[in-house]
């Protein structure tokens, strides 16, 4: 692939996207990196303050559900590659408002695909549509087994159904129109800049402020955890070394039951805050389970390891400690994102009734 590429990264002001944008802007100075984001509740330009003045970086405030504006941006900036991260991504919100997830995740993806198809017009040399998805499209696992790239789709929430639909459309454009694409499905991400509706930053914030730690059901739901900076590295490798029309599962090679993760988080926080060990565990509060809660996700990431050479750079314990340090050092960032609207959502979502 040549230099001087025009690379579009959608959702680049969000949690994962901001780390991907930063990596590409700093690593590929001869490329032009365009960050497209509508700056909804989880999009935050403060995440990119350190690179906003780079010559090869440009921010575009665009809603991917606006087909006309998306098409105009493709025609104006002549994108060679798309790294598509923009999505509604929180399961709880999808249960309350499934239509917005369908609009953004399915129709938004279709708008990008249509704009790319129109711009590239069958000339796909050095072109690529890279779609980032989730392991939740595979459904749920029992006590054993792992999600592989060939695992049949079986989504259980409006969020995962919308992501499954977008995955299918990307593959359909590849088969029907010849559009080059790759897809990756990742496990739960954690790390700096994550919006505090997600488990780890939510609980870090609550421990800092001596608030309850709401745990769904019995806390035995199991997830694989992926450090966001490692995920950004994986995306870079898949873009440059991934094979056309292939899927790559990206996971952290570890599994944690929610309650075990929360207790580990409490222990680390107690140490860092100088509190007696066990103090923060007293904040754990069990709340009513959410509908359709998948029991276990676990990814087999051996394909990306063998074919591309990617593996996590940190253990979960190391990544969690780095993550906690970042939030403790960036309390102002946390205060800025926990707006009144967020608090209203939080109180409605995590009531114990």
C-alpha positions in Angstrom: 0.0 0.0 0.0 1.2 3.5 -0.9 1.8 6.6 1.2 -0.3 9.7 0.9 -3.5 7.8 1.5 -6.7 9.5 2.6 -7.9 7.3 5.5 -11.4 7.9 7.0 -11.9 6.7 10.6 -15.5 6.9 11.7 -16.3 7.3 15.4 -12.8 8.6 15.9 -13.7 10.8 18.9 -15.1 7.8 20.8 -13.3 5.5 23.1 -11.7 3.0 20.7 -11.7 5.4 17.8 -9.6 8.0 19.5 -6.8 5.5 20.2 -6.9 4.4 16.6 -6.9 8.0 15.2 -3.9 8.9 17.5 -1.9 5.8 16.4 -2.5 6.5 12.7 -1.9 10.3 12.9 1.4 9.8 14.7 2.6 6.6 12.9 1.7 7.6 9.3 2.6 11.3 8.9 2.5 11.0 5.1 -1.2 9.9 5.2 -4.1 12.2 5.7 -6.3 11.0 8.6 -9.9 12.1 8.6 -11.9 11.6 11.9 -15.6 11.5 11.2 -17.7 11.7 14.3 -21.1 13.3 15.2 -20.1 13.8 18.8 -23.0 12.2 20.5 -22.8 11.5 24.2 -19.8 9.2 24.0 -17.9 11.2 21.4 -15.4 13.6 23.0 -12.9 15.8 21.2 -11.0 16.1 24.5 -9.8 12.5 23.7 -7.8 14.0 20.8 -6.5 17.2 22.2 -2.9 16.1 21.9 -3.1 15.6 18.1 -5.7 18.1 17.0 -3.0 20.5 15.5 -1.2 17.8 13.5 -1.0 18.7 9.8 -2.2 15.3 8.7 -5.3 15.3 10.9 -8.8 16.7 10.1 -12.0 16.4 12.0 -15.3 16.1 10.3 -18.5 16.5 12.3 -20.9 14.3 10.3 -23.8 12.0 11.2 -23.4 8.7 9.4 -27.2 8.3 9.2 -27.2 11.4 6.9 -26.6 9.7 3.5 -26.2 13.0 1.5 -23.6 14.5 3.8 -21.7 11.2 4.0 -21.6 11.0 0.2 -20.5 14.6 -0.1 -17.6 14.0 2.3 -16.4 11.0 0.2 -16.6 13.0 -3.0 -14.7 16.0 -1.4 -11.9 14.1 0.4 -11.5 11.1 -1.9 -11.1 8.5 0.8 -8.9 5.5 -0.1 -9.7 3.5 3.0 -12.4 3.4 5.6 -11.9 2.2 9.2 -15.5 2.0 10.4 -15.8 2.3 14.2 -18.8 4.6 14.5 -21.6 2.7 16.3 -24.1 2.8 19.1 -22.5 0.2 21.4 -24.1 -0.1 24.8 -26.4 -3.1 25.3 -28.5 -1.4 28.0 -29.3 1.6 25.8 -30.2 -0.7 22.9 -32.8 -2.4 25.0 -34.4 1.0 25.7 -34.1 2.4 22.2 -33.5 -0.3 19.6 -34.5 1.9 16.6 -31.6 4.3 17.1 -29.2 1.3 17.1 -30.7 0.1 13.8 -30.4 3.6 12.3 -26.8 4.1 13.3 -25.4 0.6 13.1 -27.2 -0.7 10.0 -28.3 2.3 8.0 -25.2 4.3 8.9 -23.0 1.4 7.7 -25.0 1.2 4.5 -24.6 4.9 3.9 -20.8 4.5 4.1 -20.8 1.5 1.9 -22.9 3.3 -0.7 -20.6 6.3 -0.6 -17.5 4.2 -1.0 -19.1 2.2 -3.8 -20.0 5.3 -5.7 -16.6 7.0 -5.2 -14.5 3.9 -6.1 -16.7 3.0 -9.0 -15.2 -0.5 -9.5 -11.6 0.7 -9.2 -10.6 -1.0 -6.0 -6.8 -0.9 -6.3 -5.4 0.1 -2.9 -9.0 0.5 -1.5 -10.4 -1.1 1.6 -13.5 -1.0 3.8 -12.5 -2.2 7.3 -15.5 -2.8 9.5 -15.0 -3.2 13.3 -17.6 -5.4 15.0 -18.2 -7.2 18.2 -18.1 -10.8 19.6 -21.7 -10.3 20.8 -22.9 -11.1 17.2 -22.1 -14.8 18.0 -24.5 -15.0 20.9 -23.6 -16.7 24.1 -21.4 -19.6 25.2 -21.8 -22.2 27.8 -19.2 -23.1 30.3 -16.8 -24.3 27.6 -15.8 -23.4 24.0 -14.6 -20.2 22.2 -16.0 -18.0 19.5 -14.1 -18.6 16.2 -14.4 -16.7 13.0 -16.6 -19.5 11.6 -19.0 -19.5 14.6 -22.6 -19.0 13.4 -24.2 -15.7 14.2 -26.8 -15.8 17.0 -27.3 -12.3 18.4 -29.5 -11.9 21.5 -29.8 -8.1 22.1 -30.9 -5.2 19.8 -27.3 -4.0 19.9 -25.8 -7.3 18.8 -28.5 -7.8 16.2 -27.8 -4.4 14.7 -24.0 -5.1 14.5 -24.7 -8.5 13.0 -26.8 -6.8 10.3 -24.1 -4.4 9.5 -21.5 -7.2 9.3 -23.8 -9.0 6.8 -24.1 -5.9 4.6 -20.3 -5.4 4.5 -19.9 -9.0 3.3 -22.7 -8.6 0.9 -21.1 -5.5 -0.7 -17.9 -7.5 -1.0 -19.6 -10.4 -2.8 -22.1 -8.4 -4.9 -20.0 -5.4 -5.9 -16.5 -6.7 -5.4 -15.7 -4.2 -2.7 -12.5 -5.1 -0.8 -13.2 -5.5 2.9 -12.0 -7.0 6.2 -14.0 -7.4 9.4 -12.8 -7.9 12.9 -14.9 -8.9 15.9 -13.5 -7.9 19.3 -14.1 -8.7 22.9 -14.8 -6.2 25.7 -12.5 -3.2 25.5 -11.2 -1.3 28.5 -8.6 1.5 29.0 -8.2 5.3 29.0 -11.0 7.6 27.7 -13.8 5.1 28.0 -17.2 6.6 28.7 -18.3 5.8 32.2 -21.4 3.9 31.3 -19.1 0.9 30.8 -18.3 -1.4 33.7 -14.7 -0.6 34.4 -14.7 3.3 34.2 -18.1 3.3 35.9 -16.8 1.4 38.9 -13.6 3.3 39.1 -15.6 6.5 39.2 -18.0 5.1 41.8 -15.2 3.8 44.0 -13.6 7.2 43.9 -16.8 8.8 45.0 -17.9 6.1 47.5 -21.0 5.2 45.4 -22.6 1.8 45.0 -21.2 -0.7 42.6 -24.3 -2.1 40.7 -23.7 -5.8 39.7 -26.2 -7.4 37.5 -27.7 -10.7 38.7 -25.3 -13.0 40.5 -22.2 -11.4 38.9 -21.1 -14.6 37.2 -21.4 -13.4 33.7 -18.0 -14.0 32.0 -16.2 -11.8 29.5 -12.9 -11.7 27.7 -11.2 -8.3 28.1 -9.0 -6.4 25.6 -6.8 -3.4 26.4 -7.8 -0.7 24.0 -4.3 0.3 23.0 -3.7 -3.4 22.1 -6.9 -3.3 20.0 -5.6 -0.2 18.2 -2.4 -2.0 17.3 -4.5 -5.0 16.1 -6.6 -2.7 13.8 -3.4 -1.2 12.4 -2.1 -4.7 11.6 -5.4 -6.0 10.1 -5.6 -2.9 7.8 -2.1 -3.5 6.5 -1.7 -7.3 6.6 -5.2 -8.7 6.7 -6.5 -10.6 3.7 -9.4 -9.4 1.6 -12.8 -10.8 2.6 -11.4 -12.3 5.8 -12.6 -12.0 9.4 -10.3 -11.7 12.4 -11.3 -12.2 16.0 -9.5 -10.0 18.4 -9.4 -10.9 22.1 -7.3 -10.5 25.2 -6.7 -14.2 25.7 -8.3 -14.0 29.2 -11.7 -14.5 30.8 -13.1 -13.0 33.9 -16.3 -13.4 35.8 -17.8 -9.9 36.4 -17.8 -10.4 40.2 -14.1 -11.5 40.2 -13.1 -8.6 38.0 -14.9 -6.2 40.3 -13.3 -7.6 43.4 -9.8 -7.3 41.7 -10.7 -3.7 40.7 -11.7 -2.9 44.3 -8.4 -4.3 45.7 -6.3 -2.3 43.3 -8.3 0.9 43.9 -8.0 0.4 47.7 -4.2 0.1 47.3 -3.9 3.2 45.0 -6.2 5.3 47.2 -4.6 4.3 50.4 -7.8 2.7 51.8 -8.0 -0.5 53.9 -8.1 -3.6 51.6 -11.7 -4.7 51.3 -13.1 -1.2 51.9 -14.4 -0.8 48.3 -15.9 -4.2 48.2 -18.5 -3.0 50.7 -19.9 -0.9 47.9 -21.0 -3.9 45.8 -24.7 -3.9 45.3 -26.6 -6.6 43.3 -29.3 -5.3 41.1 -32.0 -6.8 38.8 -30.6 -8.6 35.8 -31.1 -7.1 32.4 -33.2 -8.9 29.7 -31.4 -11.3 27.4 -28.1 -11.1 29.3 -25.6 -13.4 27.6 -23.8 -15.7 30.0 -20.3 -15.9 28.6 -18.2 -14.5 25.7 -14.8 -15.8 25.0 -12.8 -15.3 21.8 -10.3 -17.6 20.0 -7.8 -15.1 18.8 -5.3 -17.6 17.4 -6.0 -16.7 13.7 -4.8 -13.1 14.1 -1.9 -14.3 16.1 -0.8 -16.9 13.6 -1.5 -15.0 10.3 -0.6 -11.4 11.3 1.5 -11.8 14.4 -0.6 -9.8 16.9 -0.9 -10.6 20.6 -1.7 -8.6 23.7 1.2 -6.5 25.1 -0.1 -6.5 28.7 -1.8 -8.9 31.1 -5.2 -8.0 32.3 -3.9 -7.1 35.7 -1.3 -4.8 34.1 -3.8 -3.2 31.8 -6.3 -2.7 34.6 -3.6 -1.0 36.8 -2.7 1.3 33.9 -6.3 2.1 33.3 -7.0 3.0 36.9 -3.9 5.2 37.0 -5.2 7.1 33.9 -8.6 7.8 35.5 -7.0 8.9 38.8 -4.8 11.3 36.9 -7.6 12.6 34.7 -10.4 13.4 37.2 -11.3 16.6 35.2 -12.0 14.5 32.1 -14.3 12.3 34.1 -16.1 15.3 35.5 -16.6 16.8 32.1 -18.2 13.7 30.6 -20.5 12.8 33.5 -23.1 15.4 32.6 -26.6 15.8 33.9 -28.0 13.8 31.0 -25.7 10.9 31.8 -26.7 11.0 35.5 -30.4 10.8 34.5 -29.6 7.8 32.4 -27.5 6.2 35.1 -30.2 6.6 37.8 -32.8 5.1 35.5 -30.7 2.2 34.4 -29.2 1.0 37.7 -32.1 1.2 40.1 -32.4 -1.9 42.2 -36.1 -2.3 41.5 
